[in-house]
Amino acid sequence: MTLVIGSPTEVFPGENRVAMTPASAVALAKIGYSCVVEAGAGLAAGFPDAAYAEAGVTVLEDAAAVYAAADVIAKVRPPSETEVGLLRDGQTLISFIYPAANGDLMEQAKDSGATVIAMDMVPRISRAQKMDALSSMANIAGYRAVIEAGANFGRFFTGQVTAAGKVPPAKVLVVGAGVAGLAAIGTSTSLGAITYAFDVRPEVAEQIESMGAEFIYLEFDEAAADGAATGGYAAPSSPEFREAQLAKFRELAPEMDIVITTALIPNREAPELWTPDMVAMMKPGSVIIDLAAERGGNCKLTVPDEKIVTDNGVTIVGYTDFPSRMATQASTLYATNIRHMMTDLTPAKDGVLVQNMEDDVIRGATVVHGRDITWPPPPPKVAAIAAQKPKEKPKALTVEEKKAAELAAFKAATKSQVTLLIAGAALIGLVGLAAPASFMSHFIVFVLACFVGFSVIWNVSHSLHTPLMAVTNAISGIVVLGALLQVGSDNWLVVFLAAVSILIASINIVGGFLVTRRMLAMFQKS
């Protein structure tokens, strides 16, 4: 029998997302599921009921009808007590659950006999990235944080020089380089701001700098040990490291126009990273976006779900619904995460759900099953992506060591060249023993032409020619040289082939120089 998956309207105040989109419903139908949705469930996210009907989804009048018809319920926010009361034995609920904070909810779900899969508990291993809803939503939150900062900041992000005056670029500090932090860094740099970033894991410095931001380093020996962790999250820092970190932030506070804090460890209160005295140091008109507001905030002046302005004119934004403020995009990504989860739960793609508790991903995400609370899960058999060890700086060589290294390199190069010359001479000698004299004269000219061409081209600095001139023109020169030697032959076929060779090689050489000239002109002032 074909199972039915349904999505009700979210009852959490201000929640605009929906767990099923018309596009994800089409994909779910391909693996054997029928889809139902509550009327109006996707309106706030930009998906009208007509779009669902066109995708083959049955639109039902209310949530009770969806819960009664569906074998699998897909939601965004954790269910309310009323919604858990609608669950029945054998039904499956997929949504964000946050089990550490919702023990009573899981007890109620256990008594109903339903299976509960928490999208926030998907293990952060490579195979599960396509189902990582936390990362999907954090990506949107990081992007939206920069947009929200721009809406509350009184200047451009990028610097400008106009007839009306010069506008300096904004300086943005992103604290935390997780998924949300990296999204904020990418958005900020693309808007032209001077972007700085800090993270307790120094191994992310190279990634941050590749995005055009400047990584803030601490002169602290324990930084690498404190920050590295498995599972996709940074570990808590030591008190000594925290003091060094706060001292660095106090140094940066007067210069920053926008601060975006993203530091949050699951099931913990958000660490305080931007203290009131740092806020007091910031310039009037500066903006703080606190993405950890839901767990107390990285700035203790943050008021969850509100925007405040301090006495010195600093705006602090503590919204906790950044993904919901981009409901269309957030719903699309979250529905895709749900669809991938359903694909893993339906290995035969026949519309039959298989709760394989031996699978690391399914076991890790399942918090209630078989009238039992299965959270917390055992560690996954496949280890999470471990933090990369920082690269060791190359040891500085003394003058004597440099001379010794240069001498060793010279000896190795000489040995290689002598070996090649001996092998080449031996090859020519062997050919000469069997080949006629007429062949040997042409063969020697060919070998000399190759040798001269190689020596001339490879001794030219690479900064003086493009790849077009580097090899193709060298080969074309050899072709022209060989053809010129044969164009005076008595055989008409040889003359014809030599003439064609000269023509084609000349076109290649001229074209190479013309293209090179145009490329160089792009970097010249007019």
C-alpha angles and dihedrals in degrees: 000000000000112000123227125226119197140183123207126200112276111253097195108112112261095005109141101172127102127204096221128048127187090254094051090047090058090051092048091052089057091061092049107269130130114218133217130178135186115253110266095011093127101035096099089050093050099260112120123201090252090062090054092048090051089053090054097259119143110232113215126197101238146003094263090059091050093050091047095049101039129081090192123039116202116197139161107215124043110275121259121238088261092053092048087052089061092059118104137199112290095015121127125220120198118188144103106299109166091207095194090064099034107055094139091052091054091048089054091047090049091055090052091059093235126137114237122202116192114210089198090061097057103130115247098240127130096256092053098051092102089060097042099120093169090062092045092054093041090054090056092044091054092050094045091048090063092046090050090049090052091051090055098038118091098217143050120278092223124057119249138189111206137161087259093056146286122301115201118220118257119255113226127190118197114195110204125025101216122121094295092044094050091048090052091048092051093048094046095050092046089055090055102253123143098249128201125184136191132193134166088232108076090192089077092061093093092051091049093048091048087060092057099259129119117243116224109226126201123213091231126124096208095053095101094045094047098047105042117096141147127241097057097284134098117246124239114275128238119255090249092053091046092055091051089048094051091047089055091049091051088054091052099040099086091052100047122094096184129025121190115189119196104161111135134141116201116260092010135100112260111264116245106245104152108052128198092256089057090052089051090054094055122100121257109268093033119136133219119195110194111197091178093061093115090064098043098287134258085254113053091210088066115113110206114244092004141094116222135180117217125221091263093052101260115145115219116194115199102173114153097192104067094136090048089054086064094041098159095054094038093050091049093053095041093048088052090053089051091048091053090049090052090049090056090047090052105050094166092048089227100120092261114126115221116193097205104186090184090068111095095219098046093042092048094050096043110094100166125032137148093008090302134104106241096184129142097044124214116261111281117259088229108065119234118253103285122224113266116247114244114256115258115241113245113256114253111245124224121233091259092049091050091051091048091049092049091049092049090050091049092050092049092050092047092049091050093049094047091049091052092048092050091047091048093048091049091050093050090047092052091048090048092056092062107023124084121249093253091058093046093056091055093041093054091050089051093050092048092048091052092047094049093045092049093048094047098046099039092050092058114098111253090230089066098060141033125236088263090062096036101073113352094057090047091053091045090052091054090049092051092048093051093045092051090055091053101039092087094056122130091231111089092208092055090048091050094049091046091052092049090048092052091049096049095042091048091052089051093050094047092045091050092054093046093051091046091051091052091048092051091047089062089067097044126093114244 
